[in-house]
Amino acid sequence: MRRSLPATTAATTAAATMALLALTLVPAAAETDAWASWEPLTGSPNDYATTMRQAAPGFPAAALTTDSRAGVQLAGGTSTFLAASTPPGAAYGASRGNPYLVLRPRADTATAPSTSTYAFADPTPATGWAFVLGDVDADQVRVDATDASGDRVPDAAVDRWFQGTFNYAGGDDEPTWDAGSATLVGNDQAADSDGAAGWFEPDRRLTSLTFTFTRRAGFPVFQTWFVSRARSVTGEVSDVSPAGSSCTVEGTRLVLLSPYGDRVAATTAEADGSYDLGDVATQGGYVVRATAPDDCAVVGVAERTVATSGPEGSPASQADFEVREVVPQPISGAVRDDDGRPVAGVDVTVTSPVGDEVTTTTGPDGTYLVDANEEGTGYTISIEVPEGYRAGPGGATIEDVEVGDEDVVGQDFEVVELATVGGRVTGGGGGLGGVPVTLAPVGGGAALVAVTDGRGRWDLTGVPAGAYRLSVDAPRGYTGGDGRRVTVGDDDLRGLDVALARPGALGGRVTDDDGAVEDVALVVTGPGGATRRLATDADGRYFLDGLRRGTWTVRVVAPAGQEVVGRSTATARITRAGEVRGGRDFVLDAVPLTATGTTVPYGASPSATPSAAGTVTTTPTPTSSATATPLTTATTSPGTSSTGVLPDTGGPALALVLLAGGLIAGGGALLVVGRRGRSSAG
């Protein structure tokens, strides 16, 4: 599994060669498609953070938080990249030279996956972007998301995003997509390989995107790329004044706002009235606002909504405006909030004494102008109080306005912004991104929902005064967030923080000389005598979470025929942060055979193995004799026996020893007699 492909390996050399060849054969990607960039990583193992920024202006930044273990890195994309010959490369252009993120599991065990959440500053575009998950071979990645309302996206909807699998290194290994669980799964053998990848194109606005990365074998990593598409916003400003007017379209100011009110781009019209606000992320809901030069006025609306999700140059991404010379007698003023800041986009209606109505919209500076008014008294000026505000002390209407020879100026309105309510959601000692926070009116009515950013912060603007129930949808692995009552007044209400609990966890591995040991029992005890029992998996690993604050002890129970080498217990201190504790490993060995007092049948071949305690166990070879005397076993210390004689340690049986001694003695006697006979004869 790839950390970054070494340039010296044959696989990398082949992949780079193929990529260079592909770049010479495939046309270059459109200039409006570009791969994302990243801010430097911060944090420490199991608590890393960074920010991902798509290249397309108007695409919201995403704050990433991950509990990946050590080894997270931003790779440069020079030796490992998505060539133009890959499916995403063909759609968006090669990623060569663009960075990507390398992540790992929370711990190197199948029971400790990592969770990496991208919390977007605003909902994403519904189309025109993609992400790629690479090096998914001996591991798997589940994809979760929340939509613009903060609701979880169903797995069936995530399945529609899946565009297919491929291998960017030129190999045959590709992962498979499990639509039922929205999980990209590596090969069946859980074997390490290079280049196995899958890619996705979301089809709805998202507030968060989460990848749950699970190890299946080895020491895995996975890679993540992001890419976006941009389309241009253009238009034309026309002068509709009578001939000889002093109005000129050149210098008309155009400002582009995102669907969430953020300024994305600005420009001024050329002498021929044309303008180009540049390429921006493909989505609907952009607003183009026009401000005419001093000697001109915008005819009709001063802002238009455009969409860039269509093809380049489509009418939906164009906004045209008309301006004309200001005609006496004008009525003008401004709409500002209670802090004196301009409020743009407010509808202002001037009603003449005879009932004729003219409606305009305040510009970016909050001003409005209605000209060509007849002289007279009894004009009425009113505003439509915008959402998120209430009318100020002067109300929403000015009556009995007189129009005479001079311009009518200073017809101003004040609106008061409703309260902003906010706070922070934390868990495990840090902020949690992508968490839905709900303010539900106590007396009933539509609830207000916000989603936390990468640091766990959330804000709701324009909240009407009243009593609410504040609740947090705690993410998987956390508890708490039940509703509490809050009262909102005219002033902003901050500091509504919610601390979720993340129970701690501990884990480790049990091995012997042959490697992992499966089904080894472990007993975990904790505060107040709490006891948990579990067993190792096929890889010899165990993991237990849901542990509250305090000291926990894990004890390994050696299986029959084995004993613990070294420590048999280990402790872990779970802090308020509830961090994961791994590395509680144990080692087993076969139980040494102990010495026994044994009667070994004739023909048996006992064997003996010294134990750690110095005792010896004899294990005779089975005999086929049906009448063999059964063995009797008595465990003894070295050099003693239950009968006060040395134990049989594998030599000849005692009867054979005695027989041999007798034969030797008899032979010696005969030898002496023979010698005496020869001596007397000589």
C-alpha positions as CSV (number, residue, x, y, z in Angstrom):
1,M,0.0,0.0,0.0
2,R,1.4,3.3,-1.2
3,R,3.0,6.0,0.9
4,S,4.2,7.5,-2.3
5,L,5.5,5.4,-5.1
6,P,9.3,5.4,-5.1
7,A,10.6,6.8,-8.4
8,T,13.2,4.0,-8.5
9,T,10.7,1.1,-8.5
10,A,9.9,-0.6,-11.7
11,A,6.2,-0.1,-11.2
12,T,6.6,3.6,-10.8
13,T,8.9,3.9,-13.8
14,A,6.4,2.1,-15.9
15,A,3.5,4.2,-14.6
16,A,5.4,7.4,-15.2
17,T,6.3,6.3,-18.7
18,M,2.7,5.5,-19.5
19,A,1.6,8.8,-18.1
20,L,4.1,10.8,-20.2
21,L,3.0,8.8,-23.3
22,A,-0.7,9.5,-22.5
23,L,0.0,13.2,-22.1
24,T,1.4,13.3,-25.6
25,L,-1.5,11.5,-27.1
26,V,-4.5,13.0,-25.2
27,P,-5.5,16.6,-25.7
28,A,-4.9,18.9,-22.8
29,A,-7.7,19.4,-20.3
30,A,-9.8,22.5,-20.5
31,E,-8.4,25.5,-18.6
32,T,-11.5,25.6,-16.5
33,D,-10.8,22.2,-14.9
34,A,-8.2,22.1,-12.1
35,W,-7.2,19.9,-9.1
36,A,-7.4,21.0,-5.5
37,S,-4.7,22.4,-3.3
38,W,-4.1,21.9,0.5
39,E,-2.9,24.0,3.4
40,P,-0.1,22.5,5.5
41,L,-1.0,19.8,7.9
42,T,-1.4,20.6,11.6
43,G,-1.9,18.5,14.7
44,S,-0.5,15.2,15.9
45,P,-1.3,11.4,15.5
46,N,-5.0,10.7,15.8
47,D,-5.7,14.5,15.6
48,Y,-4.6,15.9,12.3
49,A,-6.2,18.9,10.4
50,T,-5.8,20.8,7.2
51,T,-7.9,22.7,4.7
52,M,-8.7,21.6,1.1
53,R,-9.4,24.3,-1.4
54,Q,-10.8,23.6,-4.9
55,A,-9.3,25.7,-7.6
56,A,-12.6,26.9,-9.0
57,P,-13.6,30.3,-7.4
58,G,-16.9,30.0,-5.6
59,F,-16.3,26.5,-4.4
60,P,-16.3,26.5,-0.6
61,A,-13.2,25.5,1.3
62,A,-13.3,22.3,3.3
63,A,-11.8,21.9,6.7
64,L,-10.5,18.4,7.2
65,T,-10.2,16.7,10.6
66,T,-8.9,13.1,10.9
67,D,-8.0,10.6,13.6
68,S,-5.6,8.9,11.3
69,R,-2.5,7.5,13.0
70,A,1.0,8.9,12.4
71,G,2.2,9.1,8.8
72,V,-0.4,11.4,7.3
73,Q,1.2,13.4,4.5
74,L,0.6,15.8,1.6
75,A,2.3,14.3,-1.5
76,G,3.4,16.5,-4.4
77,G,1.9,14.5,-7.2
78,T,5.1,14.3,-9.3
79,S,5.8,10.5,-9.2
80,T,2.2,9.4,-8.3
81,F,-0.6,11.1,-10.2
82,L,-3.7,10.4,-12.3
83,A,-2.7,10.5,-16.0
84,A,-5.0,11.7,-18.7
85,S,-5.5,8.1,-19.7
86,T,-7.3,7.4,-16.4
87,P,-11.1,8.0,-16.3
88,P,-10.9,11.1,-14.0
89,G,-7.9,12.3,-16.0
90,A,-9.8,12.0,-19.2
91,A,-12.7,14.0,-17.7
92,Y,-10.8,16.7,-15.9
93,G,-7.2,16.5,-17.1
94,A,-4.1,14.9,-15.6
95,S,-3.3,15.6,-11.9
96,R,0.4,15.5,-12.4
97,G,2.2,18.1,-10.2
98,N,-0.9,18.6,-8.1
99,P,-1.0,17.5,-4.4
100,Y,-3.0,14.7,-2.9
101,L,-3.5,13.6,0.7
102,V,-2.3,10.3,2.2
103,L,-4.2,8.9,5.2
104,R,-4.0,5.8,7.4
105,P,-6.2,3.9,9.8
106,R,-6.5,5.1,13.4
107,A,-4.4,2.1,14.4
108,D,-2.9,-0.8,12.5
109,T,-5.8,-3.2,13.3
110,A,-8.9,-4.2,11.5
111,T,-11.0,-3.0,14.5
112,A,-9.6,0.6,14.6
113,P,-10.7,2.4,11.4
114,S,-9.9,6.1,10.9
115,T,-12.6,8.7,10.3
116,S,-11.7,11.7,8.1
117,T,-14.3,14.4,7.7
118,Y,-14.3,17.3,5.2
119,A,-16.6,20.1,6.6
120,F,-17.4,22.6,3.8
121,A,-17.7,26.3,4.7
122,D,-20.9,26.4,2.6
123,P,-22.8,23.7,0.7
124,T,-20.8,22.5,-2.3
125,P,-22.0,22.8,-5.9
126,A,-24.3,20.0,-6.9
127,T,-22.3,19.1,-10.1
128,G,-19.0,19.8,-11.7
129,W,-16.6,18.2,-9.2
130,A,-15.1,14.8,-8.3
131,F,-13.0,13.0,-5.8
132,V,-10.8,10.0,-6.2
133,L,-9.8,7.3,-3.6
134,G,-6.6,5.6,-4.5
135,D,-4.4,2.7,-3.3
136,V,-7.4,0.8,-2.0
137,D,-6.2,-2.8,-2.1
138,A,-5.7,-4.5,1.3
139,D,-8.2,-2.2,2.9
140,Q,-11.6,-0.5,2.3
141,V,-13.1,3.0,2.5
142,R,-16.7,3.8,3.3
143,V,-18.2,7.0,2.0
144,D,-20.7,9.1,4.0
145,A,-22.0,12.6,3.5
146,T,-24.5,15.2,4.8
147,D,-26.5,17.3,2.4
148,A,-27.3,21.1,2.4
149,S,-29.9,20.5,5.1
150,G,-27.5,18.6,7.3
151,D,-29.3,15.3,6.7
152,R,-27.3,12.1,6.0
153,V,-27.1,11.2,2.3
154,P,-28.5,7.7,1.8
155,D,-26.2,5.0,0.6
156,A,-28.3,4.6,-2.5
157,A,-27.7,8.2,-3.4
158,V,-23.9,7.8,-2.8
159,D,-24.0,4.9,-5.1
160,R,-25.1,7.2,-8.0
161,W,-21.9,9.2,-7.5
162,F,-19.7,6.1,-8.2
163,Q,-18.2,6.4,-11.6
164,G,-16.1,3.2,-11.7
165,T,-12.7,1.7,-10.7
166,F,-9.4,1.8,-12.5
167,N,-5.7,1.3,-11.8
168,Y,-3.6,4.4,-12.3
169,A,-0.3,2.5,-12.1
170,G,-1.1,0.3,-15.1
171,G,-1.8,-2.9,-13.1
172,D,-4.7,-5.3,-13.1
173,D,-5.8,-4.8,-9.5
174,E,-8.9,-2.8,-9.1
175,P,-11.2,-2.5,-6.0
176,T,-14.9,-3.3,-6.0
177,W,-17.8,-1.1,-5.1
178,D,-20.3,-2.4,-2.5
179,A,-23.4,-0.3,-3.3
180,G,-25.3,-1.6,-0.3
181,S,-22.8,-0.2,2.2
182,A,-21.3,2.6,0.0
183,T,-17.9,1.1,0.5
184,L,-14.9,0.7,-1.8
185,V,-13.3,-2.6,-1.0
186,G,-9.9,-3.8,-2.0
187,N,-9.1,-7.2,-3.7
188,D,-10.4,-10.4,-2.3
189,Q,-7.0,-11.6,-1.2
190,A,-6.4,-8.3,0.8
191,A,-3.0,-8.3,-1.0
192,D,-0.9,-5.2,-1.3
193,S,-0.7,-3.7,-4.7
194,D,-0.3,-0.4,-6.5
195,G,-2.8,1.9,-8.2
196,A,-6.1,0.4,-7.3
197,A,-8.6,3.3,-7.3
198,G,-12.2,4.4,-7.7
199,W,-13.8,7.8,-8.4
200,F,-17.0,9.7,-7.7
201,E,-19.0,12.7,-8.9
202,P,-21.5,14.0,-6.3
203,D,-24.8,15.1,-7.7
204,R,-26.1,17.2,-4.8
205,R,-25.0,20.0,-2.5
206,L,-23.0,18.7,0.5
207,T,-22.0,20.2,3.8
208,S,-19.7,17.4,4.8
209,L,-18.0,14.3,3.3
210,T,-16.6,11.5,5.5
211,F,-14.3,8.6,4.7
212,T,-14.0,5.7,7.1
213,F,-10.9,3.8,6.3
214,T,-10.5,0.2,7.6
215,R,-7.4,-2.0,7.5
216,R,-7.8,-5.5,6.3
217,A,-4.2,-6.6,6.2
218,G,-0.7,-5.2,6.2
219,F,0.1,-1.5,7.0
220,P,-2.3,0.3,4.7
221,V,-2.7,3.9,3.4
222,F,-5.1,5.5,1.0
223,Q,-4.9,8.6,-1.2
224,T,-7.5,11.3,-1.9
225,W,-7.7,13.7,-4.8
226,F,-10.2,16.5,-5.4
227,V,-10.9,18.3,-8.7
228,S,-13.5,20.9,-9.9
229,R,-14.8,22.4,-13.0
230,A,-15.4,26.2,-13.6
231,R,-17.5,28.1,-16.1
232,S,-17.4,31.8,-17.0
233,V,-20.0,34.5,-16.1
234,T,-20.3,37.2,-18.7
235,G,-22.8,39.8,-19.9
236,E,-23.4,43.2,-21.4
237,V,-24.5,46.6,-20.2
238,S,-26.5,48.7,-22.6
239,D,-27.4,52.4,-22.6
240,V,-31.0,53.0,-23.4
241,S,-31.0,56.8,-22.8
242,P,-32.2,59.1,-25.6
243,A,-29.6,60.3,-28.0
244,G,-27.3,62.9,-26.7
245,S,-27.4,61.7,-23.0
246,S,-24.4,62.1,-20.8
247,C,-24.6,58.5,-19.6
248,T,-21.7,56.1,-20.6
249,V,-21.8,52.4,-19.9
250,E,-18.0,52.2,-19.5
251,G,-17.3,52.0,-15.8
252,T,-20.5,50.3,-14.8
253,R,-19.4,48.2,-11.8
254,L,-20.3,44.4,-11.8
255,V,-20.0,42.3,-8.6
256,L,-20.5,38.5,-8.5
257,L,-21.7,37.0,-5.2
258,S,-21.8,33.3,-4.3
259,P,-25.1,31.6,-3.6
260,Y,-24.3,32.4,0.1
261,G,-23.6,36.1,-0.3
262,D,-19.8,35.9,-0.5
263,R,-18.0,38.2,-3.0
264,V,-16.4,36.0,-5.6
265,A,-15.3,38.4,-8.4
266,A,-15.7,42.0,-9.6
267,T,-15.1,44.0,-12.7
268,T,-16.2,47.0,-14.8
269,A,-17.8,47.1,-18.2
270,E,-15.7,47.8,-21.3
271,A,-16.5,50.7,-23.6
272,D,-18.8,48.5,-25.7
273,G,-20.6,47.4,-22.5
274,S,-19.3,43.9,-22.4
275,Y,-17.8,42.4,-19.2
276,D,-16.4,39.1,-18.0
277,L,-16.3,38.0,-14.3
278,G,-14.1,35.0,-15.0
279,D,-14.5,31.3,-14.4
280,V,-16.2,30.1,-11.3
281,A,-17.4,26.8,-9.8
282,T,-20.3,25.3,-11.7
283,Q,-23.5,25.9,-9.7
284,G,-26.7,27.9,-9.7
285,G,-27.6,30.8,-7.4
286,Y,-24.8,33.2,-8.2
287,V,-25.9,36.9,-8.1
288,V,-24.6,39.6,-10.4
289,R,-25.1,43.1,-9.1
290,A,-24.7,46.2,-11.3
291,T,-23.9,49.7,-10.1
292,A,-24.2,52.4,-12.7
293,P,-21.8,55.4,-13.0
294,D,-22.8,58.6,-11.2
295,D,-24.6,60.1,-14.2
296,C,-26.6,57.0,-14.9
297,A,-29.2,54.8,-13.3
298,V,-29.9,51.1,-13.7
299,V,-33.1,50.4,-15.6
300,G,-35.2,47.8,-13.8
301,V,-33.5,45.3,-11.5
302,A,-29.9,46.0,-10.5
303,E,-29.1,42.3,-9.8
304,R,-29.7,39.1,-11.7
305,T,-29.3,35.4,-10.7
306,V,-27.1,33.2,-12.9
307,A,-26.1,29.6,-13.1
308,T,-22.8,28.2,-14.4
309,S,-23.8,24.5,-14.3
310,G,-24.6,24.5,-18.0
311,P,-22.1,24.4,-20.9
312,E,-19.6,27.2,-21.5
313,G,-21.3,30.4,-22.8
314,S,-24.8,29.2,-22.1
315,P,-27.5,31.9,-21.6
316,A,-27.9,30.8,-18.0
317,S,-24.4,32.1,-17.2
318,Q,-25.0,35.6,-18.7
319,A,-26.5,38.6,-17.0
320,D,-27.3,41.7,-19.1
321,F,-28.2,45.1,-17.7
322,E,-29.5,48.4,-19.0
323,V,-28.6,51.9,-17.8
324,R,-29.9,55.3,-18.7
325,E,-29.4,58.9,-17.9
326,V,-30.9,60.1,-14.6
327,V,-34.1,62.1,-15.3
328,P,-35.3,64.8,-12.9
329,Q,-36.8,64.7,-10.3
330,P,-35.1,61.8,-8.6
331,I,-35.9,60.3,-5.1
332,S,-33.0,58.6,-3.5
333,G,-31.8,57.2,-0.2
334,A,-30.2,54.2,1.5
335,V,-31.0,51.2,3.6
336,R,-28.6,50.4,6.4
337,D,-28.6,48.2,9.5
338,D,-28.5,49.4,13.1
339,D,-24.6,49.5,12.9
340,G,-24.7,51.7,9.8
341,R,-23.7,49.0,7.3
342,P,-25.3,49.1,3.9
343,V,-27.9,46.4,3.1
344,A,-28.0,45.4,-0.5
345,G,-30.8,43.8,-2.5
346,V,-33.6,45.4,-0.6
347,D,-36.8,46.1,-2.6
348,V,-37.8,49.8,-2.5
349,T,-41.1,51.0,-3.9
350,V,-42.1,54.6,-4.6
351,T,-45.8,55.2,-5.0
352,S,-47.0,58.4,-6.6
353,P,-49.9,60.5,-5.4
354,V,-52.1,58.9,-8.2
355,G,-51.1,55.3,-7.2
356,D,-48.4,54.6,-9.8
357,E,-45.7,52.3,-8.4
358,V,-42.0,52.0,-9.3
359,T,-39.9,49.4,-7.6
360,T,-36.1,49.3,-7.5
361,T,-33.4,47.4,-5.5
362,T,-30.7,48.8,-3.3
363,G,-27.2,48.4,-4.7
364,P,-24.1,47.0,-3.0
365,D,-23.7,50.3,-1.1
366,G,-27.3,50.1,0.1
367,T,-28.5,53.1,-2.0
368,Y,-31.5,53.3,-4.2
369,L,-32.8,55.9,-6.8
370,V,-36.1,56.4,-8.5
371,D,-36.2,59.2,-11.0
372,A,-38.5,60.8,-13.5
373,N,-41.0,61.7,-10.9
374,E,-43.7,64.4,-11.4
375,E,-43.7,67.3,-9.1
376,G,-46.3,67.0,-6.3
377,T,-47.0,65.9,-2.7
378,G,-48.1,62.7,-1.2
379,Y,-45.4,60.3,-2.4
380,T,-44.9,57.2,-0.3
381,I,-41.7,55.2,-0.1
382,S,-41.7,51.7,1.4
383,I,-39.2,48.9,1.7
384,E,-39.7,45.1,2.0
385,V,-37.9,44.1,5.1
386,P,-35.4,41.5,4.1
387,E,-35.2,38.0,5.6
388,G,-33.1,38.0,8.8
389,Y,-34.1,41.5,9.7
390,R,-36.9,43.5,11.3
391,A,-37.9,47.1,10.7
392,G,-35.9,49.7,12.7
393,P,-37.3,52.6,14.8
394,G,-38.5,54.5,11.7
395,G,-40.5,51.6,10.4
396,A,-40.7,50.4,6.8
397,T,-42.6,53.3,5.3
398,I,-42.0,57.0,4.7
399,E,-45.2,59.0,3.9
400,D,-46.1,62.4,2.5
401,V,-42.9,63.0,0.5
402,E,-42.9,66.1,-1.6
403,V,-41.2,66.3,-5.0
404,G,-40.2,69.7,-6.2
405,D,-37.6,71.4,-8.3
406,E,-34.7,69.8,-6.4
407,D,-33.7,66.2,-6.0
408,V,-35.3,64.4,-3.1
409,V,-32.4,62.8,-1.2
410,G,-31.8,61.3,2.2
411,Q,-34.9,59.1,2.3
412,D,-33.2,56.5,4.4
413,F,-34.4,53.3,6.2
414,E,-32.9,51.4,9.1
415,V,-33.3,47.6,9.5
416,V,-32.2,45.6,12.6
417,E,-30.5,42.3,11.9
418,L,-32.0,39.5,13.9
419,A,-29.8,37.7,16.4
420,T,-26.9,35.4,15.4
421,V,-26.8,32.3,17.5
422,G,-23.6,30.2,17.6
423,G,-21.3,28.0,19.5
424,R,-18.9,25.1,19.2
425,V,-19.3,21.3,19.2
426,T,-16.4,19.4,20.7
427,G,-15.6,15.8,21.4
428,G,-12.5,14.0,22.6
429,G,-10.8,17.4,23.4
430,G,-11.2,18.9,19.9
431,G,-13.7,20.5,17.6
432,L,-15.9,18.2,15.5
433,G,-16.7,19.1,11.9
434,G,-19.7,18.2,9.9
435,V,-22.0,17.9,12.9
436,P,-25.7,19.0,12.4
437,V,-26.9,21.5,15.1
438,T,-30.6,22.2,15.4
439,L,-32.6,25.0,16.9
440,A,-36.2,24.0,17.2
441,P,-38.9,26.6,18.3
442,V,-40.4,25.4,21.6
443,G,-43.9,26.4,20.5
444,G,-43.6,24.6,17.1
445,G,-42.5,25.8,13.7
446,A,-39.7,25.3,11.3
447,A,-36.4,24.3,12.9
448,L,-33.1,26.0,12.0
449,V,-30.2,23.8,11.2
450,A,-26.5,24.6,11.0
451,V,-23.5,22.3,10.3
452,T,-20.2,22.7,12.2
453,D,-17.1,23.7,10.3
454,G,-13.8,21.9,10.6
455,R,-13.1,23.4,14.0
456,G,-16.5,22.5,15.4
457,R,-17.9,26.1,15.1
458,W,-21.5,26.8,14.0
459,D,-23.6,29.9,13.5
460,L,-27.2,30.6,12.7
461,T,-28.0,34.1,11.5
462,G,-31.3,35.9,11.5
463,V,-32.8,33.9,14.4
464,P,-36.1,35.5,15.6
465,A,-36.5,36.2,19.3
466,G,-38.1,33.3,21.2
467,A,-37.5,30.1,23.1
468,Y,-35.7,27.2,21.3
469,R,-34.6,23.6,21.9
470,L,-30.9,23.2,21.0
471,S,-29.8,19.7,20.0
472,V,-26.8,18.1,18.4
473,D,-26.8,15.0,16.2
474,A,-23.8,13.2,17.7
475,P,-21.6,11.5,15.1
476,R,-20.8,7.8,15.4
477,G,-18.5,7.1,18.3
478,Y,-19.8,10.0,20.4
479,T,-22.6,10.4,22.9
480,G,-24.5,13.4,24.3
481,G,-26.0,16.4,22.5
482,D,-29.5,16.0,23.9
483,G,-31.6,19.2,23.7
484,R,-31.5,22.0,26.1
485,R,-33.7,25.1,26.2
486,V,-32.2,28.5,25.1
487,T,-33.8,31.9,24.9
488,V,-33.0,34.2,22.0
489,G,-33.5,37.9,22.2
490,D,-32.6,40.9,20.0
491,D,-28.8,40.6,20.8
492,D,-26.5,37.9,19.4
493,L,-26.2,34.8,21.5
494,R,-22.8,33.1,21.4
495,G,-21.1,30.5,23.4
496,L,-23.7,27.8,23.1
497,D,-21.1,25.1,23.2
498,V,-21.9,21.4,23.3
499,A,-19.2,18.9,24.6
500,L,-19.9,15.4,23.3
501,A,-18.3,12.4,25.0
502,R,-16.0,10.2,23.2
503,P,-15.4,7.1,25.3
504,G,-11.8,5.9,25.3
505,A,-10.5,2.7,23.8
506,L,-7.6,0.3,24.2
507,G,-6.2,-2.5,22.0
508,G,-3.2,-4.6,21.1
509,R,-2.1,-7.9,19.7
510,V,-1.3,-11.4,20.9
511,T,1.4,-13.3,19.2
512,D,3.7,-16.4,19.6
513,D,6.7,-17.7,17.7
514,D,4.4,-18.5,14.7
515,G,2.8,-15.1,14.6
516,A,-0.8,-14.0,15.4
517,V,-2.8,-16.1,17.9
518,E,-6.6,-16.1,17.3
519,D,-9.4,-16.5,19.9
520,V,-7.2,-15.7,22.9
521,A,-9.4,-14.5,25.8
522,L,-8.7,-11.2,27.5
523,V,-10.4,-9.7,30.5
524,V,-10.6,-5.9,30.9
525,T,-11.5,-4.3,34.2
526,G,-12.0,-0.6,34.9
527,P,-13.4,2.0,37.2
528,G,-16.0,0.7,39.7
529,G,-15.2,-2.9,38.9
530,A,-16.5,-2.8,35.4
531,T,-15.5,-5.9,33.5
532,R,-15.4,-6.6,29.8
533,R,-14.4,-9.9,28.0
534,L,-13.2,-10.2,24.5
535,A,-11.1,-12.4,22.2
536,T,-8.4,-11.7,19.5
537,D,-9.4,-11.8,15.9
538,A,-7.7,-13.8,13.1
539,D,-4.8,-11.3,13.1
540,G,-4.3,-11.7,16.8
541,R,-5.6,-8.3,17.5
542,Y,-8.2,-7.0,20.0
543,F,-9.8,-3.6,20.4
544,L,-12.3,-2.4,23.0
545,D,-13.9,1.1,22.9
546,G,-16.7,2.7,24.9
547,L,-14.4,3.1,27.9
548,R,-15.2,5.9,30.3
549,R,-12.6,8.0,32.0
550,G,-10.3,6.2,34.5
551,T,-7.7,3.4,34.7
552,W,-8.4,0.2,32.8
553,T,-6.5,-3.1,33.1
554,V,-6.4,-5.8,30.5
555,R,-5.3,-9.3,31.4
556,V,-4.5,-12.0,28.8
557,V,-5.7,-15.6,29.5
558,A,-3.2,-18.1,28.0
559,P,-4.9,-20.9,26.0
560,A,-4.3,-24.5,27.0
561,G,-0.8,-25.6,26.2
562,Q,0.6,-22.1,26.2
563,E,1.8,-19.6,28.7
564,V,2.4,-15.9,28.8
565,V,6.0,-14.7,28.2
566,G,6.7,-11.4,30.1
567,R,3.8,-9.3,31.3
568,S,0.3,-10.8,31.5
569,T,-1.5,-7.5,32.3
570,A,-1.3,-4.0,31.0
571,T,-3.0,-0.8,32.1
572,A,-4.4,2.3,30.2
573,R,-5.3,5.6,31.6
574,I,-8.3,7.0,29.7
575,T,-8.4,10.8,30.0
576,R,-11.2,13.3,29.6
577,A,-10.3,13.5,25.9
578,G,-10.9,9.7,25.7
579,E,-8.1,9.2,23.3
580,V,-7.4,5.8,21.7
581,R,-4.8,3.7,23.5
582,G,-3.1,0.9,21.5
583,G,0.0,-1.1,22.0
584,R,-1.1,-3.3,24.8
585,D,0.5,-6.4,23.3
586,F,1.2,-9.8,24.8
587,V,3.4,-12.8,23.8
588,L,2.7,-16.5,24.3
589,D,4.8,-19.6,24.2
590,A,4.2,-23.3,24.3
591,V,4.1,-24.7,27.9
592,P,7.3,-26.7,28.5
593,L,6.9,-30.4,29.4
594,T,7.5,-31.3,33.1
595,A,9.5,-34.2,34.5
596,T,7.4,-37.2,35.7
597,G,7.9,-40.5,37.4
598,T,6.9,-42.8,34.6
599,T,6.7,-46.5,33.9
600,V,7.6,-46.9,30.3
601,P,6.4,-50.1,28.5
602,Y,9.1,-52.2,26.8
603,G,9.7,-50.9,23.3
604,A,8.5,-47.4,24.1
605,S,10.7,-44.4,23.2
606,P,10.1,-41.7,25.8
607,S,11.2,-38.1,25.1
608,A,11.8,-35.3,27.6
609,T,11.7,-31.5,27.3
610,P,13.0,-29.3,30.1
611,S,10.5,-26.6,31.3
612,A,11.1,-23.0,32.3
613,A,11.0,-24.2,35.9
614,G,13.6,-26.9,35.3
615,T,11.1,-29.8,35.5
616,V,10.9,-32.5,32.9
617,T,8.0,-34.3,31.4
618,T,8.5,-37.7,29.7
619,T,6.3,-38.5,26.8
620,P,6.7,-42.1,25.7
621,T,6.1,-43.2,22.1
622,P,2.8,-45.1,21.9
623,T,3.3,-49.0,21.8
624,S,1.2,-51.4,19.9
625,S,1.3,-54.0,22.6
626,A,-2.2,-54.6,23.9
627,T,-0.7,-55.9,27.2
628,A,1.7,-53.0,27.8
629,T,1.7,-51.7,31.3
630,P,0.0,-48.3,31.5
631,L,2.2,-45.4,32.2
632,T,2.1,-43.8,35.7
633,T,3.0,-40.2,35.9
634,A,4.1,-38.2,38.9
635,T,5.5,-34.7,38.5
636,T,8.8,-34.3,40.5
637,S,11.6,-31.9,41.0
638,P,14.9,-32.7,39.3
639,G,17.0,-35.4,41.0
640,T,14.1,-36.9,43.1
641,S,11.2,-39.2,42.8
642,S,8.2,-40.3,44.8
643,T,10.1,-43.5,45.7
644,G,13.3,-41.9,46.8
645,V,15.3,-43.1,43.7
646,L,16.3,-41.2,40.6
647,P,13.5,-41.0,38.1
648,D,13.7,-42.8,34.8
649,T,14.9,-40.2,32.3
650,G,14.7,-42.1,29.1
651,G,17.5,-44.8,29.6
652,P,16.9,-48.7,29.6
653,A,14.3,-50.1,31.9
654,L,15.6,-51.0,35.4
655,A,15.2,-54.8,34.8
656,L,17.4,-54.6,31.7
657,V,20.0,-52.7,33.8
658,L,20.0,-55.4,36.5
659,L,20.2,-58.2,33.9
660,A,23.1,-56.5,32.2
661,G,24.9,-56.1,35.5
662,G,24.4,-59.8,36.3
663,L,25.8,-60.9,33.0
664,I,28.8,-58.7,33.4
665,A,29.5,-60.1,36.9
666,G,29.1,-63.7,35.7
667,G,31.5,-63.0,32.8
668,G,34.1,-61.6,35.2
669,A,33.9,-64.7,37.4
670,L,34.5,-67.0,34.5
671,L,37.4,-64.9,33.4
672,V,39.1,-65.2,36.8
673,V,38.6,-69.0,36.9
674,G,40.0,-69.4,33.4
675,R,43.1,-67.5,34.3
676,R,43.7,-69.6,37.4
677,G,43.4,-72.8,35.3
678,R,46.0,-71.6,32.8
679,S,48.3,-70.5,35.6
680,S,48.2,-73.9,37.4
681,A,48.8,-75.8,34.1
682,G,51.9,-73.7,33.3
